[in-house]
Amino acid sequence: GLLTLLGTPVSDPTRRNLSVAYANTGSDAFNAGVAQITAVFAQVQADITPRVQVLAGLRYDVFSLDLEDRRVANTGRREFSRTDRIWSPRLGLLFRPVEPLTLYASYSVSSLPASGDQFAGLALSTEALKPESFRNLEAGFKADLGPRLMATGAAYQLDRENTQALDPATPGRIVQTGAQRSTGLELSLTGKVTERWEAVATLAVQSAKITRQTSAAPVGRRAALTPELTASVWNKVEVTPRVSIGLGVVHQGEMYTSISNAVTLPGFTRVDGAVFLRLGEDYRLQLNVENLGDISWSPTSHGDNNIMPGAPRTVRLSVSRGF
């Protein structure tokens, strides 16, 4: 067969006029697929009263995917297809009791076909799977606290259904048995507190749990990589017309690394800083320091035994010019 690797001596690494043949091994993906998407939607926005506004919409999608597995090693079925017909409604309500305050509530449904985002993974194990569905119910507010300071908040409930799991009785087969619910609260404050002080502050509290048992997790187990508390605040203060300083704090609570809930990723609090210097009318010098305290932290992981470490103290210097 064709060689996939060709040795090259370090003393003479340059190669010219060398024919290169690209070949797939038996385990490599080698697919040809055609996706056809047809969609129609309608949306209406109406003022019920001067203070009440309604937004309603409906979308209908027909998603068809035909895929051929061209791997030489594949001696079984080679052609797969699936067609999904999806309704996606949305409804929203805005209410302005007073001019600086806006209240809203919304409900929406969206779907993701089982073949995935890249539409290249259709196989015998996924051909019959229904699209994952997402139902989101949300209510919140927006308030102008001053000419340039705004506060927002939202409470939500997100239900995810048709989640996928491995069939414990048939290795390699995927079945749909799962569902999970995420509930949370988000608050933010953005804008200028004073003429010289800009601030951005966010707070999020969430809970994501399994609501229908799967082969991988029972009801009540927490979803992976979903901290119950996250918060951040960033401040920028203008010391002089040419010099500004920034200071921020990022906090992330502990979370589980996978759906097994066997390994906990510790929470962390990281401090960042910055100095901004304006050079003349067009140039700006900026110094950013991330992780000022040089703490050990881990923002995420790829399973129970593949934890991603955060960067140590990192310094970046940049020069920019305006036109």
Secondary structure in CASP SS format (residue, H / E / C, confidence):
PFRMAT SS
TARGET T0000
AUTHOR 0000-0000-0000
METHOD secondary structure of the structure
MODEL  1
G C 1.00
L C 1.00
L C 1.00
T C 1.00
L C 1.00
L C 1.00
G C 1.00
T C 1.00
P C 1.00
V C 1.00
S C 1.00
D C 1.00
P C 1.00
T C 1.00
R C 1.00
R C 1.00
N C 1.00
L C 1.00
S C 1.00
V C 1.00
A C 1.00
Y C 1.00
A C 1.00
N C 1.00
T C 1.00
G C 1.00
S C 1.00
D C 1.00
A C 1.00
F C 1.00
N E 1.00
A E 1.00
G E 1.00
V E 1.00
A E 1.00
Q E 1.00
I E 1.00
T E 1.00
A E 1.00
V E 1.00
F E 1.00
A E 1.00
Q E 1.00
V E 1.00
Q E 1.00
A E 1.00
D E 1.00
I E 1.00
T E 1.00
P C 1.00
R C 1.00
V E 1.00
Q E 1.00
V E 1.00
L E 1.00
A E 1.00
G E 1.00
L E 1.00
R E 1.00
Y E 1.00
D E 1.00
V E 1.00
F E 1.00
S E 1.00
L E 1.00
D E 1.00
L E 1.00
E E 1.00
D E 1.00
R C 1.00
R C 1.00
V C 1.00
A C 1.00
N C 1.00
T C 1.00
G C 1.00
R C 1.00
R C 1.00
E E 1.00
F E 1.00
S E 1.00
R E 1.00
T E 1.00
D E 1.00
R E 1.00
I E 1.00
W E 1.00
S E 1.00
P E 1.00
R E 1.00
L E 1.00
G E 1.00
L E 1.00
L E 1.00
F E 1.00
R E 1.00
P E 1.00
V E 1.00
E C 1.00
P C 1.00
L E 1.00
T E 1.00
L E 1.00
Y E 1.00
A E 1.00
S E 1.00
Y E 1.00
S E 1.00
V E 1.00
S E 1.00
S E 1.00
L E 1.00
P C 1.00
A C 1.00
S C 1.00
G C 1.00
D C 1.00
Q C 1.00
F C 1.00
A C 1.00
G C 1.00
L C 1.00
A C 1.00
L C 1.00
S C 1.00
T C 1.00
E C 1.00
A C 1.00
L C 1.00
K C 1.00
P C 1.00
E E 1.00
S E 1.00
F E 1.00
R E 1.00
N E 1.00
L E 1.00
E E 1.00
A E 1.00
G E 1.00
F E 1.00
K E 1.00
A E 1.00
D E 1.00
L E 1.00
G E 1.00
P C 1.00
R C 1.00
L E 1.00
M E 1.00
A E 1.00
T E 1.00
G E 1.00
A E 1.00
A E 1.00
Y E 1.00
Q E 1.00
L E 1.00
D E 1.00
R E 1.00
E E 1.00
N E 1.00
T E 1.00
Q E 1.00
A E 1.00
L E 1.00
D C 1.00
P C 1.00
A C 1.00
T C 1.00
P C 1.00
G C 1.00
R C 1.00
I E 1.00
V E 1.00
Q E 1.00
T E 1.00
G E 1.00
A E 1.00
Q E 1.00
R E 1.00
S E 1.00
T E 1.00
G E 1.00
L E 1.00
E E 1.00
L E 1.00
S E 1.00
L E 1.00
T E 1.00
G E 1.00
K E 1.00
V C 1.00
T C 1.00
E C 1.00
R C 1.00
W E 1.00
E E 1.00
A E 1.00
V E 1.00
A E 1.00
T E 1.00
L E 1.00
A E 1.00
V E 1.00
Q E 1.00
S E 1.00
A E 1.00
K E 1.00
I E 1.00
T E 1.00
R E 1.00
Q C 1.00
T C 1.00
S C 1.00
A C 1.00
A C 1.00
P C 1.00
V C 1.00
G C 1.00
R C 1.00
R E 1.00
A C 1.00
A C 1.00
L C 1.00
T C 1.00
P C 1.00
E C 1.00
L E 1.00
T E 1.00
A E 1.00
S E 1.00
V E 1.00
W E 1.00
N E 1.00
K E 1.00
V E 1.00
E E 1.00
V C 1.00
T C 1.00
P C 1.00
R C 1.00
V E 1.00
S E 1.00
I E 1.00
G E 1.00
L E 1.00
G E 1.00
V E 1.00
V E 1.00
H E 1.00
Q E 1.00
G C 1.00
E C 1.00
M E 1.00
Y E 1.00
T C 1.00
S C 1.00
I C 1.00
S C 1.00
N C 1.00
A C 1.00
V C 1.00
T E 1.00
L E 1.00
P C 1.00
G C 1.00
F E 1.00
T E 1.00
R E 1.00
V E 1.00
D E 1.00
G E 1.00
A E 1.00
V E 1.00
F E 1.00
L E 1.00
R E 1.00
L E 1.00
G C 1.00
E C 1.00
D C 1.00
Y E 1.00
R E 1.00
L E 1.00
Q E 1.00
L E 1.00
N E 1.00
V E 1.00
E E 1.00
N C 1.00
L C 1.00
G C 1.00
D C 1.00
I C 1.00
S C 1.00
W C 1.00
S C 1.00
P C 1.00
T E 1.00
S E 1.00
H C 1.00
G C 1.00
D C 1.00
N C 1.00
N C 1.00
I E 1.00
M E 1.00
P C 1.00
G C 1.00
A C 1.00
P C 1.00
R C 1.00
T E 1.00
V E 1.00
R E 1.00
L E 1.00
S E 1.00
V E 1.00
S E 1.00
R E 1.00
G C 1.00
F C 1.00
END
